[in-house]
């Protein structure tokens, strides 16, 4: 899946780069997706996992529009496995766009419902 990194270091190799703060920004399907990579914690693990695996990270994708956070998705990866990191990135980008579209659709429907109720109450 093609993606376009816009921060930091957008002109680097075909992989992706994180800033020193573990963040990057991508343009995907017209949406700006902020990505944060952080070490995984025990809270990120399923109950059946008693210890956080070495080099486990969480990749969090967020889309914010007009000051409102539309979605936040997360993917687990291993920072020592470049192929898995790329898979997690691709999944986070795609899922974030899907979730943002769903969130906006739900908001529009809810606003339309509120408007109908207000018109009925005042009419």
C-alpha positions in Angstrom: 0.0 0.0 0.0 1.5 3.4 -0.9 1.7 6.0 1.8 3.3 9.4 1.9 5.2 10.5 5.0 5.0 14.3 5.6 6.9 14.6 8.9 9.7 14.0 9.9 12.2 13.4 7.1 9.7 13.0 4.2 12.4 12.7 1.6 14.1 9.6 3.1 14.2 6.1 1.8 11.0 4.2 1.0 10.6 3.1 4.6 9.3 5.4 7.3 11.1 7.4 9.9 10.2 8.4 13.4 11.2 11.7 15.1 13.1 11.6 18.4 9.8 11.8 20.1 8.6 8.5 18.5 6.2 10.4 16.2 5.6 10.7 12.5 2.9 12.1 10.2 1.5 10.6 7.0 -0.9 11.6 4.3 -3.1 8.6 3.5 -6.2 8.6 1.3 -6.4 12.4 1.8 -6.3 12.2 5.6 -3.4 13.4 7.8 -2.7 10.6 10.2 -0.4 11.2 13.2 1.5 8.1 14.3 3.1 7.6 17.7 5.2 4.6 18.5 5.8 3.8 22.2 7.0 0.8 24.2 4.3 -1.7 25.0 3.1 -2.0 28.6 1.5 -4.8 30.5 -1.9 -3.1 30.0 -1.5 -3.5 26.2 -1.0 -7.2 26.6 -3.9 -9.7 26.6 -4.6 -11.2 30.0 -3.0 -14.5 28.9 0.4 -12.8 28.5 2.2 -12.4 31.8 5.2 -10.5 30.5 5.7 -7.8 27.9 7.8 -9.3 25.1 11.2 -7.8 24.4 11.1 -4.9 21.9 7.3 -4.9 21.8 5.9 -1.5 20.8 2.4 -0.1 20.2 1.8 2.0 17.1 -1.0 4.5 17.6 -2.7 6.2 14.7 -4.8 9.3 15.3 -6.8 11.5 12.9 -7.8 15.0 14.1 -9.9 17.4 12.1 -11.0 20.9 13.0 -9.7 20.3 16.5 -11.8 17.1 17.1 -10.1 13.7 17.5 -12.0 11.5 15.1 -10.3 8.2 15.9 -7.4 6.5 17.6 -6.3 3.0 16.6 -3.4 0.9 17.8 -1.4 -1.9 16.4 1.2 -4.1 18.2 4.6 -4.6 16.6 8.2 -5.6 17.4 10.7 -2.8 16.8 13.3 -5.3 15.8 11.2 -6.7 12.9 11.1 -4.1 10.1 8.5 -6.1 8.1 6.1 -6.3 11.1 6.6 -2.6 11.8 5.7 -1.8 8.2 2.6 -4.1 8.4 1.6 -2.3 11.7 2.0 1.1 10.0 0.0 0.1 7.0 -2.8 -1.3 9.2 -2.8 1.7 11.5 -3.1 4.1 8.5 -5.9 2.1 6.9 -7.8 1.5 10.1 -7.5 5.1 11.1 -9.1 6.3 7.8 -11.9 3.7 8.1 -12.6 4.7 11.7 -12.5 8.5 10.9 -15.0 8.0 8.1 -17.3 5.9 10.4 -17.1 8.5 13.1 -18.0 11.4 10.8 -20.9 9.4 9.4 -22.2 8.7 12.9 -21.8 12.4 13.8 -23.7 13.6 10.7 -26.6 11.2 11.4 -26.8 12.3 15.0 -26.7 16.0 14.0 -29.5 15.4 11.5 -31.5 13.6 14.2 -31.1 16.4 16.6 -32.1 18.9 13.9 -35.3 16.9 13.1 -36.2 16.7 16.8 -35.7 20.5 17.2 -37.8 21.2 14.2 -40.6 18.9 15.5 -40.4 20.5 19.0 -40.6 24.0 17.7 -43.2 23.4 14.9 
